[in-house]
Amino acid sequence: MCYEIVCSIVAAMTTATASRAPAAAPVRPRPRPRLDWRLRFAALSLIWGFSFLLIKVGTDGYAPFQVTLGRLVFGTAVLAAAMAVKRERLPRGARTWGHLTVAAFLLNALPFSLFAYSELTIPSTLAGICNATSPLWGMALSLVALSEDRPTRVRVAGLGIGFLGVLTVLGAWQGFAGLDATGTAMALLASLSYPIGWIYVRRTLAGSGASHLSLTGAQLLLATVQLAVVTPLFTSLPTQVSLVPLLAIVALGALGTGLAVLIQYGLVAEVGPTTAQMVTYFIPVIATGAGVALLGESLSWSTPVGAVVVLAGAALTQVRRKSA
């Protein structure tokens, strides 16, 4: 969900920090986290895997825009608390805030809303698998937008295999029978929005001088403002408070958006972005299991088989050429 956001900002900030650091600066060892990174990795996989179930439950009682707004409010609150504890300040500069406004739309407001709307008509299992196509879209876009990202035969093959898996999940040989085209298109568009935002962040926010936490906190704040403006225009106040959907929205925001980002920051800092991004391959598995076991969603053979093919293709797109 947000792994590409975190890793892109961390990479950009790391590059900027390295360029400003003195050549002979002493390296201070990082304090060792109390919880083993493998346990935090597993927790992050579960949190993001269950996010699609929480979206589905939330939309049972509230409009999609209301679900997204609530998610952003509670997620922003968690990051604001973390910033207060670490005494972090919001970034400065009109240019930085302008770029963060665009990033907030592409990486939060738009995909979160699209996933919420898509799950009105498609199962959470399908939404979770569509989310796994983000690395495929990212690979395709980076070949065009990032001159330093050169294609290899393995990565191009992975792109083709991945999209073959998408067609398998959607049942292309059956003419996409029984599939809601609008909901599926929304989920795929949401997945496409992530790498577009990632490329934008990489091109515009490198060297901004603000911390990772400060940038993401400001980004979620801006996305919350965007949804706060849009939501009243397209929805009306709910006539009654549905407790279970409300709790799902709280969990989606506080855990799936706020806490998950903080966990991912720690993982990227400790084990690097490559290992941290491996969480991508567990999300659709957990989302599928949760949807089938807890929501009673149906599962045909093509869904898990196609999901495996998608993940295999996504893994191949992440293979980099070894430096000489």
N, C-alpha and C positions, 0 to 999 in steps of 0.2 A: 503494500500500500504506500508506504512512505520511504522505503529503503533507498530508492534512487535519489530522493530529495536529500536525505541525510548524507549519503556518500558523496553526492556532487558538491554540496556545501562544504563538507569536510575537506574534500580534495582541493577545492578552490581556496579555502582559507589556509590550508597547509602550505600550498604553493606560495601564497602571498606572504605568510609568516616567514617561510624559509628565505624568501628574497630580501627581507628586511633584517634578518638576524645577523649579528656580527659573526665573522668567520671563526673566532676562537671562543664562542659562547660556550660555557660549561653545560653539559647535559645532566639534568637532574632526574633521577629515577622517579617514575610515577608511583604513587602509593598503590599498593596491591589491593584490588577490590575484595570485599569480604566474600562475595558469592562467586563461585567458579563460572567462567564465561559460558561453559556448556549448559549450565542450568539457566542462565539468562537467555541463551540462544533458544532453548526449548520453550521458555516462557514467552519470548517474543513470537515464536512460531505459533503457539497456541492463541495468543492475543490477536494477532492479525488473521489467523485462520478462522477464528470465531467471529470476526468482525462482520462477515457477510451474513451470518445467522442473526446477529444483533440488528443489522440493517433491516432484514426481513421482519423481525419481530417489531421493530420500531415503526415501520410503515403500516403495521396492522392497526395502529391507533392514531397515527399522525401523518400529515402530508409529507411527501419527500423533502420539500424545502425546510419544513419544520424539523425533521430528523437531522438534516445536514446542519442547520443553524444550532440546534442543541448540541450536536457532536462538536462543532467548532467552539462553542461557548465553554464547554467543560474541558476540552483539550487545551484551549488557551489558558484557562484557569490553572491547570496543572503546570504549564510552562511558566506562567507568571509567578507561581509559588516557587518553582525551582530557581527562577531568576532572582527572586527576593532573597532566598537562602544563600545564593552564591554572590549576591550583591552585584548582579549584572544590570546594565542599563540598556535601553533600547538604542538601536543604531542611530547615527546622526547623518544629516545630509539629504537634501531633496532628491539627488540622483539615486541614492541607495533606496529611499522609500518609494520612488517611482518604479524602480526595477522590482522591488518586493511586491508592489501592487499587482504587477503582471504575473509574477511568480505565484502569488497567493491565488489568483484566478485559475491559472493553469494546473497547479499542483494540489489545490485544496477545494476551492469553491466549485469549480466545474466538474472534476471527476467524482467528488463526494456526492454532488447532486445527481449526476448521471447514474451512478451506481444505485442510489436510493430510488430513482424513478424506474430503473431497469427491473428492480426486484418487485415491482408491482405486478409484473407479468411473466418473469422468468424465475426459476428456482435459484436459491442462494448458491447451490452447487455449480450451476452454470456461470453465475457471476464470478465466483472464485476462480474458475478455470479461465474465464476471459481476462481476469486480472493478471494471470500468469503469462499473457502474451506481451506484456510491457517490454521485456527484454528483446523480443522479436521486433517490435516497432522501433525500439531504441537503436537496434543494430541497423535497421533499414534507414532510419533518419540520420544516424551518425555518419554513414557513408557519404551523405550529401552535404550535411551541415558542418561536420568536423573534419578539416583537411588532414589532421594528424592521425585520424582513425582509419588506417588502411585496411581494405578487405583482404581476407585470405580465403582459400578454397574451403577450408574447414568451416569458417564462419558463414560463408555464403550457403554452404550445404546445410548448416544448422538452421539458417533462415527458411530455406525451402522445406526442410523436415518439420519445423515448428508450425508453419502455416498448413502443411498437410495434416498435422494433428488437429488444428483448429477445424478444418473441414470434416475430420472424423468425428469430433465432438458434436458438431452441428448436424451430422447425418446428411452430408451432401449427396451421397448416392441414392438417398430416398427423396430427393428434392426438398430437403429441409422440412419434411412433413411434421406437423405438430409443434413447430418452433415459432415463437413470437418474434418476428423480424425486428420490430421496433425496439423491444426490450433488449434483444441481443445486440443490436447495433449500438444502443446507448452504452452497454457494458464494454463493448470493444472500443468505442470512442473514448470512454473514460480511461481505458488502459493506454490508448494512444496519447492522451493528454499528458500523462506522466513524463514520458521521454521528451516531449516537446518542451515541457517546463524545465526538465533537467538540462537540456541543451541551452535553453535561455539563461538559466542560472549560471551555468558554466561559462557562458560568454560574457555575462554582464556583472556578476557579483564577485568575481575573483579580485582580490586586493582591496576589498571594501574596508578592511580594518576592524570590523566588528567580529565578535565571537560567534561560534556556531549556534549556541543557545540563544543569543540575542537576535540573530537573523531569523531563526525559525520562530521564536516567540513573536517577533514583529510580523512575520508572514502569516501566522495563524490569526493574529489580531486583525490584520487587514482583511483576511478571508471572512472573519466573523462580521466585520463591518459590511462587507459586500453582501453577505446573506441577510444581514439585518435590514438592509435596504430593499432587497428583492423579495424576501418572504412575505411581507404584508401586501405586496402588490398582486400576488398570485394565490394567496391562501387567506382563510379567515380563522379567527380564533376557534380552537376546538370547543365543542359544546360540553364536553366532559373530560375529566382527566383519567386516562387509561394508565393504571399503575405499572403493569408489566412492560408495555411498550416504553413508558417513561424511564423505567429502570434500565431497559436495554439501551436507550439513548445516552443515559448517564455513563454506563459502562463503555459504550462505544467511544464517547468523547474522552473520558478520564483515563481509560485503559488503552483502547485501540488507537487513540490519537496522541494524547499527552504522555502517558507513561511509556508507551511503545517507542516514541521518539527518543526519550531519555535513555532507555535501554539500548537502543540502536547506536546512539552516540558513544556509549561506553564500549560496545562491541567493536565499533570501527576503530576507536582509539587503541583498544587492546590487541585485537587480532587482525586488524586491517580490513579495508572495504571488500576485498575479494572473498574472504571467509564470511564476513558479516552478510554479504549479499546472498549467501547460500540459503538463507531463510526463505528466499523466493520459491524454492522448490518444495518446501513443506506446506506453504500456505494453501494451495489448491487441494492437497491431500486432506488436510485438517478441515477445510471448508466443506469438502464433499462428505467426509465422515460425519461432521456435525449436522449438515443438512439432512442426511439420510436417517441418522439415529435419533435426532431430537425433533426434527420438523416433519419426518415421515415423507420426505421427498423421494420420488421414484428415481431409479438409476438403471439405465440400460447399459449393455456391454460397451457401447461405443464411447460413453462418457469417460470411464477410467482408462480405457485403451488410448483414446485420443489425448487425454490429459498427460499420460506417460510420454507420448510422442511429442507433445508440446514442450514438456519439460526437457526432454532430450535435445530437442532443437535449440531451446533457450540456453542450455548448458554449452552447446557447441558454439553459439554466437559469442560466448564470453571467453573463448580460448584466444589468447593473444600470441602473436608471433614472438618467439624467443629472440632476445637481443644477442647480437654476435659478440 
